[in-house]
Amino acid sequence: MATLILVRHGRSTANTAGLLAGWTPGVALDERGAEQAAALPGRLAGVPLAAAVTSPLQRCGETLAPLLAARPGLALHTDERIGECHYGDWSGRKLSELSDEPLMRIVQQHPSAAVFPGGESMRAMQARAVDAVQDWNTRIEEQHGSDALFLMCSHGDIIKSLVADALGMHLDLFQRISVEPCSVTVIRYTPTRPFLLRLGDTGDFAGFVPHDESSAGAAAEKAAEDGGNAVVGGGAGAV
């Protein structure tokens, strides 16, 4: 079957503001996110892509824009099933405020039981994303052969849930996975089982280098500033 290249959107204005964006309209890439998107064509240079599929949200479209400009013949499709989790009443709220919500502990420690008020459950989020990947795997293989590669641009929680599914990992463990903005994750699907070939690859280890404070804590703070360590919406959390 086909090989899936998952790209998380670049760093967004919501990431830097500490907001849980969800499906809130108007969330764009920030300056760093635009730089990450501009670098994506070079990172994927030489990789043959049969198609690109994107979440309908603005930040994903902006992330793929430089790649599409560099590859004018690349077919682009939109699929709402790989859109961000529907966080309902939590959408647009500050993560610092949400950390005090009793539901946040469920989201972090027992996500398979989490249902966002006015939104969807995390189980439903994973199910629709897995269905989308399975459908696109079949379509790409039928049209381009079993060695084809295709790309999906999506969101942190979606990608983490797809990785968990590929690894046979229970959804309750998926918060142990972290995918930073504009990171690349690669899953090779076969008739019997998937293989995780890359996970959250940015090619950048700057976030692990201690700064003036010369501490691991400083490196963690830097990662959080870069938008890769939110408790929901993409990164790993410890609530």
ABEGO torsion letter per residue (X at the ends): XBBBBBBBBBBBAAAAAGBBAEABBGBBBBAAAAAAAAAAAAAABGBBBABBBBBABAAAAAAAAAAAAABAABBBBBBAAABBBBAEAABGBBAAAAAABAAAAAAAABAAABBBBGBBBAAAAAAAAAAAAAAAAAAAAAAAEAABBBBBBBBAAAAAAAAAAAAGBBAAAAAABBBBBGBBBBBBBBAABBBBABBGBAGBAAAABBBAAGBAAAAAAAAAAAGAABABGGBBBAX
